[in-house]
Amino acid sequence: MFGDFQNLDATVDRFSAAVSLYGKADFNEALALLEPLLTAQPADAQVLNLAAACCLSLDRLHDAQTYWRRAIAIKPDYCDAYNNLGVALKELGRLDEAETCYRNALTISPKHAGAYVNLGRLYAELGRLRESESAYRHAIELQPGDGNTCVNLGVLYQNQMRLPEAEAAYNSALATNPADVNAHFNLGVVLKMQHRFVEAEASYRQALALQPDYFEVKINLAHLLLNVGRLEEGWALFETRYDPAWQQRKVAPPPVDCPIWQGEPLAGKSLLVWPEQGHGDSLQFCRYLPMLKARGLAKLSIACSPVLHGLFETIEGVDACIPLDDEHDIPSHDFVCLTMSLPHRLGTTLATIPGATPYLRVLPARAAKWKGHFSDGGVKVGLVWAGDPRPDQPATNAVDRHRSLDARAYLPLLRVPGTTFISLQKGKTTQPQIDTLPSELRPFDPMHDVQDFADTAALIEQLDLVITVDTSIAHLAGALNKPTWILSRYDGCWRWLHDRDDTPWYPNARLFRQTRPGQWDDVIERVTEQLGHFAKQSAAASTMTPDERFLAAVDCYEDKRFEESLTLLKPSIETYRADARMTNLAAGCSLELGRASDAEAYLRRTVQIDPTHSDAYNNLGVVLRQLGRPGEAEQAHKKTIETDPEHAGAYINLARLLESLGRADEAEVAYRRGLDLYPDHAETHNNLGAMLQAQGRMPEAETCYRRSLAIKPDFPNACFNLGIVLQTQKRYRESELLYRRALQVKPDMLEARLNLAHLLLATGQFIEGWQLFECRYDDAWKADSVRRPPLPFAQWQGEALEGKSIVVWPEQGYGDTLQFCRYFLMLKRLGAAQVTAACQPGMRRLIERMPGVDACIPNDPHVTPQHDYWCLTMSLPHRLGTTLDSIPSSVPYLSVPPDCQSRWKGRLPEGPKVGLVWAGDPRPHQPSANEVDGRRSLDARAYLPLLRVPGIAFVSLQKGKTTQPQINTLPPELRPFDPMHDVQDFADTAAIIEQLDLVITVDTSIAHLAGALNKPTWILSRYDGCWRWLHDRDDTPWYPCTRLFHQTQPGDWEDVIERVRVALEQWPACERTPA
């Protein structure tokens, strides 16, 4: 940051010693040594620079800027001094002057990366985001290995909700420095914001492995675990929030002289519950107070904000409610506990959340105060559109911005007929916001007369519905059991859990989540539609009898209007004598709406009313499985069967559960019994087929799928699954027809489109195959798939390239790059002024030597210069119109760098040399890819018949952690020579292959590397081989020197190995190339 002090005149001992002290962070000692030099005449600019740096580190900003100004006066072209002066001025809040200094530094030295970094930070703080981005990008171009700047750029993108770009920036930082703990942390944050929780957790845990005391990571990991329902582990980590060692903690330990309660017995003791963070936290977790009292406490006290006092003094079990003000002292207690530690201390899991509501109530005096304030016309709806800005807390304030709206965003709601709106919004901006609305649509605003939360609760009691962003009002309304609709930001709060629109904390609450970061329009549209239904149903229901309500609710359910059905049912369920029909239907609605906890409560009430209600037991099993309680779910399904031995649905649901638990034999029995009772259930035939297919029982699976289609001819899932079974049996024409049938019924079924693409390519139908293959990066994919690179220029669609620049972007595996990089020269021949190859780590030394490649860069979008176009590697055959007859098959198209040739020359054994690869690359985090890898891979011992062929020196080309253990399982005299521990990249591997006479490999990247080098290559291919090797051939137009040995039966490698052994024994000397 402060320039290079080490190159100063070594004879100046005092200065050299000061430099050394500065490096050790002994800034006061360094300044003391420099003192005589600072008064010398003439003064030395670098001495002044070092003194200023020391002062800056000691927070003596005015002294620092004085020294730097003196340095600049002595040396007007002192670039580092200008840059550092800018840092000091920025710290002093003199931002315009800081910008001028940075600009001066860049005028003197246009390639000063540090000045660009500082400009980027300054512009980000000023909200000049485009300029900040530009400055960071300049810095990265000048110093591609600067991971810190990549992190800064990622934060900039993250704050703009440009999440894919932020992710790429953090990955760039990690490519430079895999131990960058901040990059791991920030990557975790961005992945969590994209709901990629497994990856986010891995990033957080990697950060903690590097820095175990990184408290911000611990608290973020706690939030993630709570978000995904792993409450026990989450609560434990959440205790980090008040750790005294965390200097930036937001929660202070309670300032009282008694020990923190750690779960000790409470009988006869006194406990003080202490508040923290926001009012919403207190409102949510005060539900635990009666549970504490039930543990035998002699005295239970709660301290709270004065505005909560009037409400909390009504909570059951509370002996004393103490307002935190100057008028009330805190008496002594045996223990104290923070409010949000109660779930942890009481062992709360997802299944044991105390969700009973209401647990707050309104005192009669407060209710009387507000009675009659509103007109009787229409449904009364309370509104909150914004949170509580906290400019002094930047992180909290950023969250508040993401959760808040402008009042005008509610205009579509305010126009819904049959409604009366009441503002529950507090704050200085409330009235100005309301005044921006058309006068006839302005909500009634009573909040100027509201003194505390007890008043607000009394208001809410008179409403029919509350619609609110994620604020304390959501918790207050939920705690009062008032129907509550919560508008949640995309990266919603951990307490609402992931991917559900109900909440076990408040059974009467519903969540409307953003489907895209920052986009409220879709949320408002959905809320407006539901509010219209709610208002109509409320109007109609007000005159209905319970039976009429039930029949109307059934009609709504059958029309898939589940929310309306619940609205009709709830008054009867809450007001009249319990009716099992109603509670069961309410459970069905809740389940359809994704509110599993509500459904469980309704179903348990149903079987309590009617212990013979078999449908309720069956549905309870479904709900319990969704809630992650498989043991209870199994018992519920078995109870159904006990109650009704011919309940087909119970057998079918039990089968699904048992299959998910890996108990396939029991599942099959249950599936078949269910089908005996319900033979026309197409979905169950399909499900049984899928389970049999996973076991490799293809003929039986085929029978199941065909039965499913006989019942439901246009069932796309069965068409697709049968297509897969037939494709694995090489019945390509039948398979093709089934994929097309699935797509006719469901045109957006990406899985069918991609499988059809693979089939067409495998059978040589390239034109349509390549076109369909483009679906692999469709944005609608939810599973692991190819992603478009976040580059700020156009994707190449085949436009003329004369005089243009294009960057080719890698995807999927190394083998794909090695196979399709052959097209680079064709792009150059089309007139491209520049062809840039972005490539994965380990590929650069090979790719940069290729004819037609002008530049080779890392596959990092943030160091990618501007181009006219980008194109994915595997899209090149499509864009260039490749047919079976026009495959560019000229080999070799890769060559070995001379230094690699020299490095590996003479290091392999003498005699005919054969390279071996027996396994692919396991990918546990990508289940589908991992399943294919399992089918293409062998154990090293499977190669024993080959290793016994005399007169051949075998060389392992296998990489990975399991390579040496696998080799060690072989007899010592048969073990192949293994040079791969010295291999750094594919160029090294290519140099080894160059010295071989033959490569024998399963279908991995080595097959493509050897083929591209024109080395004789034998590929051992699984029965349902990869599409690129084409159907029913033992050669390949992609690599003229390659031969394929296909399995003749699925999973049977013995026959393949035997044929390879025979071929190896007959391998003619003329095929052997000299080393």
N, C-alpha and C positions, 0 to 999 in steps of 0.2 A: 504493500500500500504506500509506503513512504520512500520508495526508491531504493537504490542499491548503495548502502553505506559501506559495504565491505571493500569497495575499490578505492577507498581514500588512501592517502599517503600513509604507508605503514609506519613511517617514522614518528608520526604524531601519536605517541603512546597514550596520552590522556584521552584523545578522541577515540582511539581504538578500544580502550578500556570502557569508555562510555557506550560504545556500540555493543560491546559484549554484555554490559549490564542491561541495556535496553532489550537485548534478545532474551534475557532472563527475567524480564518484567520488573527489574529493580529500577523504577523510573526516578524516584527521588535521588538515589545514589548516582544515577547517570547524570542528572541535572547538576548535582553538586560538583561532579568532575568537570562538567562543561562550563561552569560559571566563569572561570578565568578566560576561557576562549571566547565567551560572548561579548566581553568588553574589549577584546583585542582590536587593534586597528591595522589594516582593514579587517573587518569581520569576514568570516568564511561562510558562504551560503549554505554549505552542507552541514556545518556545525549548527547554524540556526535552524535548519530543517530537522535535525535530530532533536534539538531542544524543544521545538514546537511539537514534535511527535510525543515526547515525554509529557509535555504539559497536557496535550489532548488526552493521553491515557490517564492522567491524574484529574481530568475534568476541569482543568484550568484553561477554559476556552479562550478567554480574552488574552492571556499570555501567549497561547498557541498562535492565535491569529496575528499578534504583534510580531512574533518571531518570523512567521511565514511572510508577512509583508516586508520585513527587513531583508529576508532572503531574496525575494523577488526584486527589491530595489537594487540589490547588488548584482543579481543575475536575472535580467528581465526575461530570458528564454528558459527559465527553470520550470519545466513542465510539471514535475512532481510537486513542487511547492504550490503552484496554482491549484492542482488537483486536491492537495491536502488542505489548503486554505478553504476550498469549497466545502470540505467535510466539516471543518470547524464552524464556518458560517451557517451551514445547514443546522448544526446542533444549536446554534444561537438563535435559530428561527429567522435568519436573514436569507430567505430562499432565493430572492432575485439575485442577490450578490453571489450566492453559491453557484447558481446557474452560470453567471458570467465567468466565474473562475473555471468551472469545468470546460466551458466553451473556449476560454483562453488556452487551457491545457491542450485541447484538441487542435487549436489553430497552430500551436507550436509543434505538436506531434499528433498528426491525424490518426496514427495507429496506436494510441494510448488506450488500451483496453480498460484500464481502471477508471479513466475519466468517463468512458461510456457507461460503465457499471454504475458509477455514482450519479450520472445523469438519469439513468433508468430508475434508480431509487427515488430521486428527487421528483421526477415526473409522475411516478406512481403515487407519491404522497400528495401531489398537487391535483391528481385526477386527470392528468394529461396522458391517458392510457396508450394512445397510439404512439406518441413520442417515446413513452417509456419502453414499449415493445421494440420500437426501432432501435433505441439505444442498446438494449440488452442483446438484440440480434447482432448489432455491429460488434459488440464485445465478444460474443461467442464466435463470430467469424474470425476475429483476430486471435482469440485464444480458445480453440475448439475443445480443449481439455479442461476448461474452467467449469467444474461441476457446480460451484456456488452460484454462478450466474445463471446456469440452467435452472437451478432451484428458484432463484428470484423470478425468472421468467415464468416458471410454473405457477408460482404464487400469484403473479399478475393475471395469468389466464384463469386460475382457480377463482379469484375474486370476481371475475367477469362471467363465471359459470361456463367457461370454455373448457370443459372437463377433458375431452380427448386430447386437446393440445397441452393442457397441464400435465396429463399423464405422460405424454411423449417427452415433455421437458424433464420430468423427474427421472424417467428411464434413461434419458441422455446423460444426466448427472451420474446415474449408477453405472452406466457403461464406462464412464471415465474413472469412477471410484466406487466400486461395489460396497465399500465400507462407509459410505456417506450416510450417516444416521438421519440427518434432516431430510435427505431425499427419500429414504425409506418411509419416514414418518409422513411426509407430505403426500407421497404416492398412496399410502394407506388412506389418508383423508379423502383424496380424490376418488379412489376406488370405492370407498364406502358411499360417497356422494352419488356414485353411479349404481349403487345397490349391488356391487360386486363384493359381497361380504367375505367370502372365503379368501379371495386374493388380498383384500384389505387386511384381514386378520394376519395373513402371512407376512405382509409388509410391516405391520406393527410389531409382530414378534421378532422379526429380523432386526428392527431398530432396537428393541429391548435386549436382544442378544449382544448387540454392539455397545449399548449403553444402558445397563440395568436400572439406573436411577433417573431415567428420562421420564419425569412425571407426566408431562403432556401426553406422551405416548400411552402411559398406563391408563390415564383417564379416558383417552379416546378408545382404547381397547375395551375398557369397561363399558362405555356407551355402545360400542358395536355388539358386545356379547349380550347386553340387555336388549338391544334392538332385535336380535335374532332369537330371543327367548331363552338364552342360556343364563338364567337369572342368578343361579347360585355363584357361578364363577364371576359373573358381572358385578354382583353386589360386593363381593370380596375385594375386587380391584377398585371399585368405586370409592372405597374407604381412603384411597390415595388423595382424594380431593382436599383433605385437611391435614395432610402430613406436614409436620413442622419443618421438615427438611426442604420442602418445596417453597422457594422464596416467592414464586409468582402464584401461589395458591389463591383461589377465589373464596375459599371458606376457611375461616379461622376457628381453631378449637374453642369450645365454649369458655368464656372468661369467668368461670366460677371455680371455687375452691373445693372441688370434689372429683373423684375419679370418673373417667368415662366408662359407661356400662358396656361390658364386653359379653354379656349374656349370662352373668351370674344369677343364681336364684334371687327372686325378688320378694318372696314372702316376708311380710313385716317390714319391708324397707320403704324408703322414699326415693322417688325418681323424678328428675326434672327433664323435660323434653325441650330442646333448644332449637330455635328456628335457624334457617340458613337460606341463602340465595333468594329466590323470588316468592311472592305470595302463592303462586300456583303450586310450588313444592309443598308448602305448609298445608294447603287445601287438599292436595292429593294424599299426603301421608298421615294426616291427622286421623285417618280411618283406623290406624293401629292402636290408638289410645285405649279403646275398650279391651283389646287383647292384652295390653300391659296390665290393666287393672285386674283382669281375670287371673293373672299370675300371683295374686295375693298381695299386691302392693298395699302398704298402709296409707301411703299418700302419693298421688300422681298429680304433678304440676306440669303445666305447659306455659312456656314464655312465648309471647307473640307480639307482632306489630300491633300498635293500638287500633289500627283499622280492622283487625281481625278479632279483637277481644269480644265484641258483642256477639259474634257468631260462635267462637270457640267455647265460650262458657256454657253453651248448650250441649256440648259433646258428652255422651254417656261415659261415666267413669272418671271424669276429670274432677279432682278435688279443689284445685286452685288454677285459675287462669290469670297470668301475670303480664300486664302490658309492659313493654320495654320502653319506659319513659323515665323522666327525672323524678316522678312522684312515687315510684314503687321500687322497694328494695327486693333483692332476690334472697329469700331465706336459704339456709343450709339444707342440703339433701345428701342422701347416701351416694347417689349416682346421678350422672347427667348423660344424656344421649342426644345426638343430633337427629333432627326429624327424619332425614333421608338415610340414616343408618338403621332405622327400625326394620325395614324389610330384610336386611342382612342379619341382624341380630335375632330376628324371629324366623329365619330360615325360609323365606318366601321363594317358591318356585312358580313356574308358569301355571302349574295345576293348583296352587294353593293361594293365589292372589285373593285377598278378601274383597270380593267384588260386590258385596251386598250394599245396595243403596235404597233410600237415602241414609247417610250417616251424619248429615248436618240438618238442622231444622230451624225454622223461623219462629221466633217468639211471638205470641199473640199481639203484644203491643206494637211490634214492628209491622206485622201483617195489617193491623188496623190502620196504621199510619199511611199505608200506601193503597189501601182498598179504594176502589172507585176512581183511580187516576186515569184509567184508560176507557175508551169507548167500547161498547159491546160488539161492534161490527167486525165480523170476520175473524180469521185466525190471528192471534197476537204473537208477533215474532220479534224477539230481541236481536239486535245487531251489534257486532263488534268487528271493526275492519282493520285495526292496527294495534300493535303492541306498545311497548314503553321504550322510547328512544333513550339510550344511555351514552351520550357522546364521550363521557369520560372513560368508558370501557369499550375500546374498539372492537374486540372480538364479539362481545355480547351485542354491540350495536349492529355489527354486520349480520348476525343472526336475526335481529329484530327487523332489519330492512328486508330480509328474505321472506319473513313471515307476514309482513304488513302490506296492506293495499291502500289506495286512495279511496275515499268514500264514494267517488263517482264510479268505481268498479262495480258497485252494488246496484247501479241503475237498472239492469235487467231484472233483479229481484224486486226492486221497489215498484215495478210495473205489473207484478203478478196480481191479478184481481182476487178479491175475497180475503185480503190480508190487511192487517194494521201493524205498522212497524214502530218499534220503540228502540231508541239508541241506548245502549249500555256502555258506550265509549266514554272514557274519562281522559282528561288531559287538556292542555292549553289550546291544542289545534282542533279540538272537537267542533266547536261552533264555527270557526272559519271553514272547516271541511263541509259541514252540513250546509253552510250558506252557498257552497258551489253547486248544490243540487237544485233542480227546478222546484219552485216553492210548493207545487202540488204533490211532490214526491218526497218531501223532507220527512224523516221519521220524527215522531214525538220524542223530545229530549228532556227527561226528568233528572238527569244526572247532576245538574247544578245543586239540587237539593239533597243529594246523597252524601251522607257523612262517613259511612264505613261499609264494610262488606255485608253486615247484617241488613242494612238498607237495600243493598243490591240484591241480596237473597230474597227479600220480601217482594221486590219488583219481579224477579224471575219466577217466583211462585205463582204469579198471576198470568204468566205467559203460557202459550201452547208449545212454543219451540224457541230455541236459541240457536242462532247462526253466528259463528265466531271464528276468527283466526285463532292460532294456538297461543292463547293468553290465559291468565288466571281465571277469566270468566268461564272458559271451557271446563275448568276443574270445579268451579263453584256450581255451575249448572249440572254437571255430571254428579257431583256429591249430593245434590238435591233431587236426583233422579228425574230431572227434566229432560225431555227429548232435546238432544244437542247435536248439531251438525258442525263439525270442526273442519275448517279449511286448512290443509296442511301443505307446507312447502315440500318440494321433491325430496330433499334430504331431511325428511321429517325427524322430529325429536325421538330419541331412543324409547321414550316411555310408550309411544303408540305402536311399537313393534313394527316389523317389516311386512309389507305386502298383505295387509288386511285392512278392511274398512270398518271393522268393529274394534273394540278394546275391552279386554277383560277387566280393566279398572272401572269402567262405567258402562253397565249393560245397556243404558238408554242413549249412548252416544254413537255417532256414526262419523267416519272420516271421509272427506273428499280430498284426495291427494292430487297434487300436480303430476301430470304424466310426463312433463318435460321441465327441466330446471327453469325457474323464473316465469313460467307461463301460467297465468291465472285465468285466461279467457275460457279455456276448456273447463276448469273447475266451476267458474261462475255459470257456464252454460248448463252443466249437470245439476248444480244446486237449483237453478231457476226451474228446470224441468221437474225436478222432484218436489220443489215447493208448490208448483202448480197442482201436482197430483195430491199433495198433502192437504192443500186448501180445499180442493173439491171433495176429497174423502171426508175431511172434518165436517164440512157443511152437510154432506149427505148422512154421515154417521150420527149426527146430533139428534135425528128423529127416529133411529132404528131401534128395534128390540135386539136382545142378544142373539137370537136365532137368525134374524135378518142380517145382523153384522157378520155372523159366521158364514152364511151362504154367500154374501157379497165378498167376504175374504177368500172363499174358495174360488170364486170367479176370477178374482185378481191374481191368485196364485197360478191358476191355469193359464192366464194370459201373461205370466212371467212378470207381473207387477207386484213384486214381493214387498216392497216398502209400503205400498198402499194396503196390501193385505195385513201387514203388521199393525198399521195405523188403525185399521178396523177392529183388530182382535184385542189390542191392549186395553181399551176401556172395559171390555167384558172380563178379561183375565184379571184385571186389577180390582174390579168393582163387584162382580157377581160371583156366585158359588163356582168353584173350580169345575171345568169341563175338560175332560181328556181330549176331546176332539179339537178344542181350541188351542190347548197347550201344544199338542202334537203338530198342528198346522203352523203355529208360531215358530216351533222348532224348525220345521221345514223351510219356512221363509228365512229364518236367521241363517240356516246352513247355506241356502242359495246365495245369500248376501255376504257369505264369508265370515259370519259372526259365530264362530264355533263355540265360544264360551257361553254366549246367550243360548245357543241351541242345546248345549248340554244341560243348562239350568231348566229349560222348558221340558226337555225329555225326562229328566229325573222327576220333575213334578208330574209328568204324565203317568209314569209307571207307579208313582206313589198313589195317584188317584185310581189307576186301573192296573193292578199287577199282572193282568193277563194280556196287556197290550203288546203283542209281539212286534208290530211295526215300530213301536217306540224303542224297544230294546235293540232292534236291528239298526235303526237310525242312530241310537246312542253309540253303538259300536263304530259306525262311520265317523261320528264326531270325535270320539276318543282317539281314533287313529289319526285324525287330522291334528289333534292336540298333542300328538307324540306320546301317547300312552297305550302302546300296543297290547300290553298284558290285560288291561281293563277292557280294551276293545274286543279282544278274543273272548273274554268271559261274557261280554254283552251279546255277541253273536251266538255263542253257545246257549245263553239263556233264551234267546229268540227260538232256537231250534228245540230247546226243551219245552217251551211254551207252545210252539207250533212246529211239529216235526216235518211238515211239508212246506215250510217257508223257503222258497227258492232263493229269494234275495239274501237271506241270511247265509246260505251256503256260498253264494257267489261272493258276497262281501268278505266272508271268512276266508275264502280262497285267495282273494286279493291280498288280504292281510298276511296270511301265511306265506304267500309268495314273496312279499316284501321283506319277510323275516328270514328268507332263505330256506324255508321248510317246503321245498318243491313237491316232495312226495305227498305230504298231507294236503297241500294246495290242490294238486291234481285230483285227489279223491273228492275234495269239496267242490271243485269246478264241475266234475262229472256228475256228482249228485245234484248240483244246482241245475245242470242241463237236463238231467232226467226229469226234474220237476218243471222246468221251463225250457223246453227244447227249441223254442223259436227266439231265443235271446241272442241276437247277432253279436252284440258287444262281448258277451261271455265266450262265444266260440272264438272270437278274435283274440281275446285275452289269453285263453288257454293255448291257442296257436302260438302266440308270442312267447309264452313260457316254454313250450315244447321246442320252439325254434332256438331259444337261448341254450337249450340242452343239446342242440345238434340233432334233434329228432325231426328232420325235415319232412319226410313223407307224412307223419302224423300232423305236423303243423300245417302242411298243405291241405290235408283233409279238413281241419278246423276252419281255415280261412275260406275254403270253398263252401262249407256249410253256412258260414256267416254271410257270404255273398248270395247264397241261394235264398236266404231269408231277407236280406237287405242289399239288393244288387248294386246300389250306388253308395255303398259304405266306403268312403275314401281310405280309411285306415286299413281295412281288410284288403282293399285293392293294392295298396302300397306294400303291406306286409307280405302278401302272396307274391307280389312282384319281386321282392327281395329273395324269398325262398326259391323261386324259379330261376332268378339270376344266379344264385349260388350253385344251382344245378345245371347252369349253362343252357337253360331253355330261354334263350334271349328273345325270340319273337313273342312268346307268350308273356314274358316279363314286360317287354316294351308296351304291349297292348294294355296291360294292367296299370302301369304308370300313367299312360295317357288317359285311361279311364278315371283314375284318381284325380288327375288334373282337370279333367272335364267337369267333375263334380265340385272340386275345390281348387280353383286356378292359382290360389296363393299358397298352395302346399309346397313350400320350398324344398322340403326333404324329397318329395317325389320328383320335383324338377331337377334337382341335383343328381339323384340316382338315375334318372332318365338320361341326363347328360353323360354320366359315366358309362352307361350301357351303350349309347350311340357311339361314343368314342371307342369303346372296346370292340365294337363291330365295324369300325371303319367309316361310320357315317359322320364325318368330321364337321361338315358345314353346320348342320343343326346342333351337333354335339357341342362344338365350341360356343355357339350362341347361347345355348341353355346353361353352359358351364359358367357364364357370367353371373348367374344367380348366387354364386358362392359368396359374394361380398354384398349381397342385398342387405340394406339397413334393417330389414324386418327380422333377420335372424336373431333369435334370443340365445341359442346355444353358442358354444365356441365356434367361431367362423373367421373367415378372412375379413379384415377391416380396411376400409379405404384409408390411405395415409392422409393426415390433416395438412395438406399442402395448399398454399394460397394461389394456385393456378389450376388450369383446366385439365381434366382427364382426357387423354387422347382417344378419340373415337374413330380414328382412321383418316383424319384430315391430312392434306398435303403437308409434307415435312420439309420441303425445300426451304433452306435458310432458317429453319426453326431449331429450337433446342428441346430435348426431351430427356426426362429422367425415368429410368425403369426401376420399379420398386419391387423388392422381393416379397414373398409370401410363403406361408406354410413351411415346408422343410427345406433342408439343404439340397436334397435331390431335385426338387423342382427348379431351383436356381441353376443347378448344374445341367439339367436337361434343356432348359429353355433359353439359357444365355447364348445359345447358337444363333439366336435371332438378332443380336446386337448389330452384327455386320450388315444385315439386311436393312435395318433402320438407317444406317449410314449411307447405304447405296440408294436409299430413297431421297437423299439430299439433305438429311439433317445436318445442320451446322455443328451441333454438339449432341453427342449421345453420352449421357452420364449413367453409370451403373451404381445404384445404391445396393449395398450388399451386407449380408450378415457378418458378424465377427468370424474371423477364420477363413474368409473367402477372398479377401482383398488381393493378396499377392497373386492369386490365379486370375481373377477377373480383370485386373488392371492391365494385364499383358495381352488381352484379347484384341484382335483386329476390329476396328470400328468403335472401340471404347475410348472416348476422349478424356473422361475423368471417372474415377472410382471413389465413392464417398461412403461413409457409414449410413446405415438405414435409420437416420435420425432426422426427422422433419425440421428440427430447429437449427441444423447446420446446413440445410439444403438450400443452395442459392436459387434465385428465381429462374424458372424455365418457362417455356411456352406451354409445355404439356408434361403430364406424368402418365405412366401406364404400368399396370401390374405385370409382372414377368409372365404369368400364365395366361394373360390376355393377348399376348403377342401372336400366337397361332391364329386366334380369331380375327384380330385386326389385320393380319397379313394374309388372310384367306387360305390358310393351309388345308390342303386335302391330303388324302392318303397317298396320292401320286406326287405331291409337291413338298413332302417333308424334306427340310434341308438336312441331308444326312451325311454331308461331307465331314469326315473325321481324319485326324484329330482337329478339334477346334479349341482345345486347351493345351497349354504348354507349360513346362516346368521352369521356374526361374533358375538361371545358371548357378546362383549361390546355393540353392537347394540341391541341385544336382551334385555340386562339389561336396556338400555336407554329408550326403548319404552314399556317395560312391564308395564301394568296397566294404560296406558295413553289413551286407547280407551274406548268408551262407553260400558256399559254392554249389554248383550243379543246377539242374532245372528247378526253377523256383515257382511256387504256386502260393498266391495270397488267399487267405481264408477270412470270411466273415460269417458268423453263424446266428447273429441276433440283431434286432433293430434297436430302437431307442424307446424305452418305456416312458409313458407320459401319464402318470397316475391322475393328474389334474384334468386330463382330457379323456373321459371314459371311452368314447367311441374310437378315438385314435389308439388308445391303449389296447382295446379289444382287437383291433386289426394287427397291432404290433405283436400281440400274443400269438396270433395265427401265422404270422410270417417268420417267427423266430424259432430257433432250435436251442437245445442244450449242446455245449461243445462236445459232449460225449457221442452225440449223434454222428459226428464226423470221424469216429474211430475207424470205420472201414476205409475211408479215404486216406487217413494218416498211416495206414498199414501198407499202402501201395509203395513198393520199393523204388529207390532211385530218384526220389523227389525231396527237395528241401521246402518244407512248408513254413510260411511266414504269416503270423497273425496280423490282420488289419483291423481287428476288433478294438473299439474304444469303449470306455465306461468303467464304472466302479466294480462291476462283477466280472470283468475280463480275467484278471489274475486268479481269483478264486475258481472260475470255470476251468482255466488252463490247469490249475493244480489238481483238478479231479482226474486228469488224464495220466496214463502211465508215463513216468519220466522220459522214457526213450521215444515216446510218440508226441511229446509236447512240441507245438510249433515255436519257431523263433519269434519273440515278441519285441519289436522295436517301438511300440506305440507310446511308451511312457516318455519318449523323447520327441514325440510329434507335437508341434505347436499349432499347426493349422492344416488346411487342405493342401497347401503347396508342399508341405513336408510329406503328406500322404501320397501326393502325386509323384514325388521324387522316388518314393519307395516302389510304387506301382510300375514306374518306368523301368525298374530293374528286374521286374518279374516276367515270367513267361506266360502266366495265366492267372486269372483271378476267379475264384469260386466264392459266390456270395449269395446270401438271401437278398430279398428285394429292399435294399437300403441305398443311401446316398453313394456308397462305394461302387455300386453297380453303375451309376451314372458317371461317376468320376472315371472309372476304368474305361467305360464305353467312350466317353468324350476324349480320352487319351488314345483311343484306337487300340486298346490292349485286349487281346482275346479274353472274353469274360463269359462265365457260365453262371446264370442266375437261377437259383432254386425258388420257384414260385408256388405260392399257396394255390389250392384248388380254384378258389374264386379270385384269380389273380387281379392285379391292378389294371385298370382300364388302359393304361399307356402301353401295355405289352400286346394289346389286341387279342382277339379271340382265336383259339385253336391254331396257333402258330408256334414254332419253336425258334423262329428268328424274329428280328424286329427291325423295321425300317429306320428306327431312330439311331441304332448303333450296328453297323454292318458286321462288326467282329464279335457280336454277342449271340449267345445261344441260350435258350430257355428250357428248363427242366420243370415241367408242371406236375403238381400232384395229380394222380388219377382218381383218388378218393379224398374227400375232405379230411384234413388232419393227418393223412398218412404220408409221413416223410421217409419211411423205410424203403419204399419202392423208388422214390426219388434218389435217395442216397445210393441205392444199388445201381441205378442207371448211370449216375455220375461216376461211381467207382469203375464200372465197366468202361465207360468212355475215357476215364483217366488212364486206365491200363492200356487202352488202345491209342492214347493220345500220341499222334505222330510227331516225330522230331521236327518235321517241317513247320509245325505250328509254334515251335519254341523260338523265341526271339533272344538274341544275345544280350547279356547283361551289360 
